[in-house]
Amino acid sequence: MMRLFPLFLVPLLLLAGCAVPSGDTSPNIILVITDDQGYGDFGFTGNPILRTPNLDQLATESIQVNPFYVSPVCAPTRASLMTGRYNYRTRVVDTWVGRAMMEPDEITVAELLRDAGYATGIFGKWHLGDNYPMRPQDQGFEEALVHRGGGIGQPSDPPGGEGAYTDPILLRNGKLEQMTGYCTDIYFDEARRWMETEHAAGRPFFAYIAANAPHSPYHDVPEDLYAYYAGQDLSPARFPQEAGHPLPEENDPDRLARIFAMIDNIDDNMGRLTAWLDESGLAENTMVLFIVDNGPNTRRYVAGMQGMKAGVHEGGIRSPLLVRWPARLTPGRLDDHISAHIDLMPTMLDAAGVALPDDRAIDGQSLLPALLGEEVDQGDRMLVLQTHRGNAPDRYHHVSVRTPRWKLVNGSGFGLEALPEGGPAFELYDMLEDPYALTDLAAERADVVEDLTARYDAWFDDVSSTRPDNYAPPRIHVGTPRENPTVLTRQDWRFIQGGWRRNAQGFWLLDVRGEGTYDVLVRFDPSDKPLTARLRADEMEYSVEAATGEGVVQYEGISLPAGPIRLEVSLEEPDLARGPHQVEITHRLD
């Protein structure tokens, strides 16, 4: 196959000046990302059981970029690919409890393409804020058909749509809509119909198709596909283990069958998408990009690499990147360099001939010259992939630092909010000589560890100083005509204790923008005892009594102070206080 060379360390001003390499019309752009599908969940990466013929075909028609890195969990990856910036610049530090809301002042690829005349649409998972001014339609998407939160089956589900992968209730441009069909089919079908409409109107389009499959829960999967995989031998011994890190001796075959069924369904949708592009004559000048958002959601085949989702070893942060654009790109491989999610925004903008914003640091670099076959030098580029639980990052905690040759990693634990006592326990791998990262050279090459640690320190200080209050969460606006009512869920509360558990407690940071009165509806799990629902908005307090078995209370005609407030609802029983499931705030306009 052809050998291409990468572009790295290109000055920002040169990138901003890049244009489409020919006089052709601007290309359509389709970015597809799946949720918790790992590097090894494809035939073209060596999986012998999972059926992905359409993605395998797409791989042969694309340039396969390798190695390509993503964050260990989903919201940070999505913030980076939308902005071309490390997620720590965007206020997105985690996946839940108010830590996955992106700063509204971030400039997204959708905003820039929209302003350049593109139609922009998102279909599926956003996961960067459910409320104004952080929703996808607030960040450049003209058409937005999405679910709330980080996935269907979470506390942000709308009433009546809890856990519904089949016939889900989704938000179309901010309005709830009952859908018919399986969620992944809906996203692809709706995206295709929207693209047809925009193409007929003569507009180039940017379609962001972000499936929430194969993310958990696993209760609702395509039954015919599940039956097929449930009949297969899915034991670890069936998967290639001749090189690299061995798989565990046992797995959960029923769970794996369900995950594989969801992935098989994704592949079918990719086949129908590419067939439509071919039949409609759009394929030639449409750039299709395909990635996954992080490692696999179970410890399974990842082509000999180590780890899974939430880990910072290779299996947790590697993704395929397929790029197909027949008008400009010759299929092949772009190997022996490093690239990441932060490179997607500048690459897509470069292809569209749209300048990067000149008022902020962009961490990513356009891959387009390398994809076009230009000989460009990557230099000694450094990528950093770091994410863990907590309100702010912690230096050296749960991080991977990658250069073209070396990988420095401290897998100190995604679930921990701070670096354990004793400091980092760095491992060092020579990725050119040891691509499976089997031999730790940290003791032998202390000089490299010291150099990469110093470079990481400079990076950490830089991203952490993007703004004065860099890790403070953005506030949800209420009382604005852009969103009324405003539905608050546990996805975006700051928890006091318990996270999402039934008896958890938390609060929301709001910015009240509208004068007047408000009605507040509170939904919660009913109790077998009477309780008092107490609402506190800074120093103001309101209470409502709820009878045994009641799961909804309402505060009518209350005042909320203008400006930033801390809002908390506490459900108080004689021996217990807990938070609500959801809170709906309606600004009275009469």
C-alpha positions in Angstrom: 0.0 0.0 0.0 1.1 3.6 -0.5 3.2 5.2 2.2 2.3 8.7 3.2 4.0 11.1 5.6 2.5 13.2 8.3 2.1 16.8 8.9 3.0 18.2 12.4 4.2 21.4 13.9 2.8 23.5 11.1 2.5 27.2 12.2 -1.0 28.3 13.0 -1.0 31.1 10.4 -0.1 28.6 7.7 -3.0 26.4 8.7 -5.3 29.3 8.7 -4.4 30.1 5.2 -4.9 26.6 3.8 -7.6 26.2 1.1 -9.2 23.4 -0.7 -6.5 22.0 -3.0 -8.5 22.4 -6.2 -11.2 24.6 -7.6 -13.9 22.0 -6.9 -16.9 22.9 -4.8 -16.5 22.6 -1.0 -16.7 19.0 0.0 -19.5 17.6 2.1 -18.2 16.3 5.5 -19.6 13.4 7.5 -18.0 12.5 10.8 -19.2 9.3 12.4 -18.2 8.4 16.0 -19.4 5.4 18.0 -19.6 5.1 21.7 -17.4 2.5 23.6 -16.5 0.6 20.5 -12.9 -0.4 20.8 -10.0 -0.6 18.4 -10.4 -4.3 18.0 -14.1 -4.3 17.1 -13.6 -4.5 13.4 -12.7 -7.1 10.9 -10.0 -4.9 9.4 -8.2 -4.8 12.8 -8.2 -8.5 13.1 -11.4 -9.4 14.9 -12.3 -12.9 13.6 -15.9 -13.1 14.9 -17.5 -9.6 14.7 -19.1 -9.0 11.3 -18.1 -5.5 9.9 -18.0 -6.0 6.1 -19.1 -2.4 5.4 -16.6 -0.8 7.6 -14.0 -3.2 6.3 -14.8 -2.0 2.8 -14.7 1.6 3.9 -11.2 0.9 5.3 -10.0 -0.3 1.9 -11.4 2.8 0.3 -10.0 5.2 2.9 -6.6 6.3 4.2 -6.2 4.5 7.5 -4.4 6.9 9.9 -2.4 5.0 12.5 -1.7 5.5 15.4 -4.7 7.8 16.2 -5.5 8.7 19.8 -8.6 9.7 21.7 -9.3 10.4 25.4 -10.0 7.4 27.7 -13.6 8.4 28.1 -16.2 10.0 25.9 -17.0 13.7 26.8 -13.3 14.8 26.7 -12.9 13.2 23.3 -16.0 15.0 22.0 -14.9 18.4 23.4 -11.5 17.9 21.7 -12.8 16.9 18.3 -15.4 19.8 18.3 -12.8 22.5 19.2 -9.4 21.2 18.1 -8.3 21.9 21.7 -7.4 19.7 24.6 -10.5 19.2 26.7 -8.9 20.8 29.8 -9.1 24.1 27.9 -12.8 23.7 27.4 -13.9 23.1 31.1 -14.8 19.5 30.2 -12.8 17.4 32.7 -15.0 14.3 33.2 -18.2 12.7 32.0 -20.9 13.5 34.6 -22.1 15.6 37.6 -21.5 18.9 35.9 -18.0 18.1 34.7 -18.9 17.5 31.1 -20.4 20.9 30.3 -18.4 22.8 27.6 -17.6 26.5 28.0 -20.1 28.3 25.7 -17.4 30.6 24.4 -15.5 27.7 22.8 -15.6 27.9 19.0 -16.7 24.6 17.4 -16.1 23.2 14.0 -19.8 23.4 13.5 -19.9 27.1 14.1 -17.1 27.8 11.7 -18.5 25.6 9.0 -22.0 27.1 9.5 -20.6 30.6 9.2 -18.8 29.6 6.0 -22.2 28.5 4.4 -22.3 24.8 5.4 -25.5 23.2 6.7 -24.7 21.6 10.0 -26.4 18.8 11.8 -25.8 16.4 14.7 -27.6 13.1 15.2 -27.2 11.1 18.4 -24.9 11.9 21.3 -23.6 15.4 22.2 -22.6 15.0 25.9 -21.2 18.5 26.3 -24.1 20.1 28.1 -27.9 19.6 28.0 -29.0 23.2 28.7 -28.7 26.6 27.2 -26.1 27.9 26.3 -24.3 24.6 25.9 -26.6 22.6 23.7 -25.5 21.6 20.2 -27.9 24.1 18.7 -26.2 26.8 20.8 -22.8 25.7 19.4 -23.3 25.8 15.7 -25.6 23.0 14.8 -28.6 24.1 12.8 -30.3 20.7 13.1 -29.9 18.7 16.4 -31.5 15.4 17.1 -29.9 14.2 20.3 -30.5 12.4 23.6 -29.6 14.0 26.9 -26.6 13.3 29.0 -23.9 10.7 28.3 -26.3 8.1 27.0 -29.8 6.6 27.0 -30.5 4.8 30.3 -29.1 7.6 32.5 -30.8 10.0 34.9 -31.2 12.5 32.2 -33.7 10.4 30.3 -37.0 12.1 29.7 -40.1 10.7 31.6 -41.4 7.8 29.6 -38.2 7.2 27.7 -36.1 5.7 30.4 -33.6 3.3 28.9 -35.4 3.2 25.6 -33.0 2.3 22.8 -36.0 1.2 20.8 -38.6 4.0 20.2 -36.6 6.5 22.2 -37.8 10.0 23.2 -35.2 12.4 21.7 -34.7 16.1 21.5 -35.1 17.7 18.1 -33.8 21.3 18.3 -34.7 21.4 22.0 -38.2 19.8 21.7 -39.0 16.3 22.9 -40.1 14.0 20.2 -41.2 10.4 20.3 -39.3 8.4 17.8 -40.0 5.0 16.2 -37.3 2.5 15.7 -33.9 1.5 17.1 -31.8 4.5 18.1 -28.8 3.9 15.9 -31.1 3.3 12.9 -32.8 6.6 13.7 -29.6 8.6 13.8 -28.4 7.4 10.5 -31.8 7.6 8.8 -32.5 11.1 10.1 -29.0 12.2 9.1 -29.5 10.8 5.6 -32.9 12.5 5.1 -31.4 15.8 6.3 -28.4 15.6 4.0 -30.8 14.9 1.1 -32.7 18.0 1.9 -29.7 20.2 2.3 -28.0 18.9 -0.9 -31.2 19.6 -2.8 -31.1 23.2 -1.5 -27.5 23.5 -2.9 -25.7 23.7 0.4 -22.6 21.6 1.4 -23.3 19.8 4.6 -21.4 18.8 7.8 -23.2 15.8 9.4 -22.0 14.6 12.8 -23.4 11.2 13.4 -22.7 10.1 17.0 -24.2 6.8 17.9 -24.6 6.0 21.6 -24.1 2.3 20.8 -22.5 0.1 21.9 -22.6 2.0 25.2 -24.4 0.3 28.1 -27.1 -0.5 29.1 -27.3 -3.8 27.1 -30.9 -4.8 27.7 -32.2 -3.5 24.3 -30.3 -4.7 21.3 -31.3 -5.9 17.8 -32.7 -9.3 18.6 -31.8 -11.1 15.3 -28.2 -10.0 15.6 -28.1 -10.9 19.3 -29.3 -14.4 18.5 -26.5 -14.8 16.0 -23.8 -13.8 18.4 -25.3 -15.7 21.3 -24.8 -18.8 19.2 -21.1 -18.1 18.7 -18.2 -19.2 20.8 -17.1 -15.9 22.2 -14.5 -17.2 24.7 -11.2 -15.2 24.8 -9.4 -18.2 23.2 -11.2 -17.5 19.9 -9.4 -14.1 19.5 -5.8 -13.7 18.2 -3.4 -13.7 21.1 -0.1 -14.5 19.4 1.4 -11.1 20.2 0.9 -8.4 22.7 -1.0 -8.5 25.9 -3.1 -11.6 26.6 -6.8 -11.4 27.2 -8.3 -12.5 30.5 -9.1 -16.2 30.7 -12.8 -15.5 31.0 -15.4 -13.0 29.8 -19.1 -12.5 29.9 -20.3 -14.1 26.6 -23.9 -12.8 26.9 -22.8 -9.2 27.4 -20.3 -9.5 24.5 -23.0 -11.0 22.3 -25.1 -7.9 23.0 -22.3 -5.5 22.4 -21.4 -7.3 19.1 -25.1 -7.1 18.0 -25.0 -3.3 18.5 -21.8 -3.0 16.5 -23.1 -5.2 13.7 -26.1 -2.9 13.5 -23.7 0.1 13.3 -21.9 -1.6 10.4 -25.2 -2.2 8.6 -26.0 1.5 8.9 -22.5 2.5 7.7 -23.2 0.3 4.6 -26.5 2.0 3.9 -24.9 5.4 4.3 -22.0 4.7 1.9 -24.4 3.1 -0.6 -26.6 6.2 -0.5 -23.6 8.4 -1.1 -22.6 6.2 -4.1 -26.1 6.1 -5.6 -26.7 9.8 -5.1 -23.4 10.8 -6.8 -22.3 12.5 -3.6 -19.5 10.1 -2.7 -16.8 11.6 -4.9 -16.8 15.0 -3.1 -17.8 13.9 0.4 -15.2 13.5 3.1 -16.2 10.6 5.4 -14.3 10.2 8.7 -14.9 7.4 11.1 -13.6 7.0 14.7 -14.5 5.6 18.1 -14.5 7.8 21.2 -12.4 5.6 23.6 -11.5 2.1 24.3 -14.0 -0.8 24.5 -16.5 -1.0 27.4 -15.3 -4.5 28.4 -11.9 -6.1 28.5 -11.9 -7.7 25.1 -9.8 -8.0 21.9 -7.9 -4.8 21.1 -5.3 -6.2 18.7 -2.8 -7.1 21.4 -2.8 -3.8 23.2 -3.3 -3.4 26.9 -6.4 -2.1 28.6 -10.0 -0.9 27.9 -12.2 2.2 28.3 -11.1 4.6 31.0 -7.5 3.3 30.9 -4.5 5.3 29.6 -2.6 2.4 28.2 -3.0 1.8 24.4 -6.2 -0.2 24.5 -8.0 2.6 26.3 -7.0 5.5 24.0 -6.5 4.1 20.5 -9.0 4.5 17.8 -9.0 3.7 14.1 -9.3 6.8 11.9 -10.7 6.2 8.4 -10.8 9.1 5.9 -12.4 8.6 2.6 -12.6 11.5 0.0 -12.4 10.0 -3.5 -12.0 13.4 -5.2 -8.8 14.2 -3.4 -7.4 11.2 -1.5 -5.9 7.9 -2.7 -6.6 5.0 -0.4 -3.7 3.7 1.6 -2.1 4.0 5.0 -0.7 7.0 6.9 1.6 5.1 9.4 4.4 5.7 11.8 3.3 9.0 13.2 1.0 10.2 16.0 -2.3 12.1 15.6 -5.4 12.6 17.8 -8.9 13.9 18.2 -7.6 17.5 18.4 -6.5 17.1 14.8 -10.0 16.5 13.3 -11.3 20.1 13.5 -8.3 21.7 11.7 -8.3 18.8 9.2 -12.0 19.3 8.3 -11.7 23.0 8.2 -8.6 22.7 5.9 -10.5 20.5 3.6 -13.4 23.0 3.5 -11.1 26.0 3.0 -12.2 27.6 6.2 -9.8 29.5 8.4 -9.1 28.5 12.0 -10.0 31.1 14.7 -7.1 33.4 15.3 -8.0 34.4 18.8 -7.2 31.2 20.7 -4.7 28.4 20.9 -5.6 25.4 18.7 -3.7 22.3 19.8 -4.6 20.2 16.8 -2.9 20.2 13.4 -4.3 19.6 10.0 -3.6 16.2 8.6 -4.7 17.2 5.1 -1.3 17.8 3.5 -0.1 14.4 4.8 -3.3 12.8 3.6 -2.6 14.3 0.2 0.8 12.7 0.1 3.0 15.6 0.9 6.3 14.8 2.6 6.1 16.6 5.9 8.0 16.2 9.1 6.2 15.5 12.4 9.2 16.8 14.4 9.0 15.7 18.1 5.4 16.3 18.6 3.9 15.5 22.0 0.3 14.3 22.7 -1.2 14.2 26.2 -4.2 12.0 27.0 -5.4 12.6 30.6 -8.8 12.2 32.2 -10.0 11.0 35.6 -12.9 11.6 38.0 -12.9 14.9 39.9 -13.7 18.6 39.5 -10.3 19.4 38.2 -7.3 17.5 36.8 -4.4 16.5 39.1 -0.9 16.7 37.9 0.6 13.4 36.8 -2.6 11.5 37.6 -3.9 8.9 35.1 -2.1 10.2 32.1 -0.4 9.1 28.9 2.3 11.2 27.2 3.1 10.2 23.6 5.9 11.3 21.2 6.7 9.7 17.9 9.0 7.3 19.7 8.2 7.3 23.4 5.2 6.7 25.6 5.2 7.8 29.2 2.2 6.5 31.2 1.0 6.6 34.7 -2.2 4.5 35.0 -3.1 5.6 38.5 -6.8 5.0 38.2 -9.6 6.8 36.4 -12.0 6.4 39.3 -9.7 8.3 41.7 -10.0 12.1 42.0 -6.4 12.6 43.0 -3.0 11.1 42.5 -2.4 8.4 45.2 0.1 9.0 47.9 3.6 8.2 46.8 3.5 10.1 43.6 3.4 8.9 40.0 4.6 5.4 39.1 5.7 6.1 35.5 6.2 3.5 32.9 8.1 4.2 29.7 7.9 2.4 26.4 9.8 2.7 23.1 6.8 2.5 20.8 9.0 2.1 17.7 10.7 -1.0 19.0 7.9 -2.2 21.3 4.6 -1.3 19.7 2.6 -3.5 22.2 4.2 -1.7 25.2 5.5 -4.8 26.8 8.9 -3.7 28.2 9.0 -0.9 30.7 12.2 1.2 30.3 11.5 3.8 33.0 14.4 2.7 35.2 16.8 2.2 32.3 16.0 5.5 30.6 15.5 7.9 33.4 16.7 10.7 31.1 13.7 10.2 28.9 11.3 10.1 31.8 12.8 13.4 33.1 12.5 15.0 29.7 8.9 13.9 29.1 7.9 14.9 32.6 9.2 18.4 32.2 7.4 18.7 28.8 4.2 17.4 30.4 4.6 19.9 33.3 4.8 22.8 30.7 1.7 21.4 29.0 -0.3 21.0 32.2 0.5 24.6 33.3 -0.5 25.8 29.8 -3.8 24.1 29.5 -4.7 24.9 33.1 -4.1 28.6 32.6 -6.4 28.9 29.6 -8.7 31.2 31.7 -8.4 32.5 35.2 -11.1 30.2 36.6 -10.2 27.4 34.2 -11.9 24.5 35.9 -15.0 26.2 37.3 -18.1 24.8 35.5 -20.1 27.0 33.2 -23.5 27.9 34.5 -26.9 26.9 33.1 -29.1 29.8 32.1 -32.7 29.9 33.2 -35.4 32.4 32.3 -34.3 32.9 28.7 -36.5 32.5 25.7 -33.8 30.2 24.2 -34.9 27.4 26.6 -38.2 27.5 28.6 -38.8 25.3 30.5 -35.3 24.3 31.6 -34.9 20.7 32.7 -32.2 20.1 35.3 -30.9 16.5 35.8 -28.3 14.7 37.8 -26.1 14.7 34.7 -25.2 18.3 35.3 -25.6 18.8 39.1 -22.6 19.2 41.4 -23.1 16.3 43.8 -22.8 16.7 47.5 -22.7 13.0 48.1 -23.7 9.9 46.2 -23.3 10.9 42.5 -26.3 9.4 40.8 -27.4 7.0 43.5 -31.1 7.1 44.6 -30.2 8.8 47.9 -27.6 11.2 46.4 -27.7 14.9 47.1 -26.5 17.7 44.8 -27.1 21.2 43.5 -27.1 23.2 40.3 -25.1 26.3 39.4 -27.5 28.6 37.5 -27.6 32.0 36.0 -31.1 33.5 36.3 -31.5 35.7 33.2 -35.3 36.5 33.3 -37.1 38.7 35.8 -40.5 37.6 37.0 -41.9 34.5 38.6 -41.2 30.8 38.0 -43.0 27.5 38.4 -40.7 24.6 39.5 -41.7 21.0 39.0 -39.7 18.4 40.9 -39.7 14.7 40.0 -38.3 12.1 42.4 -38.6 8.5 43.4 -41.7 8.1 45.6 -41.3 7.3 49.3 -43.3 5.1 51.6 -43.3 8.0 54.1 -44.5 11.6 53.8 -41.7 14.0 53.0 -41.0 17.7 52.7 -39.5 18.9 49.4 -37.4 22.0 50.3 -36.1 24.2 47.5 -33.2 26.6 48.3 -32.0 29.3 45.9 -29.2 31.0 47.7 -30.8 32.5 50.8 -34.4 32.0 49.6 -36.2 28.8 50.6 -39.6 27.3 49.7 -41.1 24.0 50.9 -43.9 21.7 49.7 -45.3 18.7 51.4 -45.5 15.4 49.5 -47.8 12.6 50.5 -46.8 8.9 50.7 -46.3 7.4 47.3 -46.2 10.8 45.5 -43.4 11.4 43.0 -44.0 14.9 41.8 -44.4 18.2 43.6 -44.7 21.8 42.2 -43.7 25.2 43.5 -45.9 27.8 41.8 -45.2 31.5 41.3 -41.9 31.7 43.2 -39.2 34.3 42.7 -35.6 33.4 41.8 -33.0 36.1 42.3 -31.4 37.4 39.1 -27.9 36.5 38.4 -25.8 33.5 39.5 -27.4 31.3 42.1 -26.9 27.9 43.7 -30.2 25.9 43.5 -30.7 22.8 45.6 -33.8 20.7 46.2 -33.8 18.4 49.2 -36.4 15.7 49.8 -36.5 15.3 53.6 -37.9 12.3 55.4 -37.6 11.8 59.2 -34.4 9.8 58.8 -33.1 10.7 55.4 -32.5 13.6 53.0 -32.0 13.0 49.3 -32.0 14.9 46.0 -34.6 14.9 43.2 -34.5 13.0 40.0 -35.1 16.0 37.8 -36.2 19.6 38.2 -38.2 21.5 35.6 -38.1 25.3 35.8 -40.6 27.4 33.8 -40.4 31.1 33.5 -43.8 32.7 33.5 -44.1 35.0 30.6 -47.6 36.5 31.4 
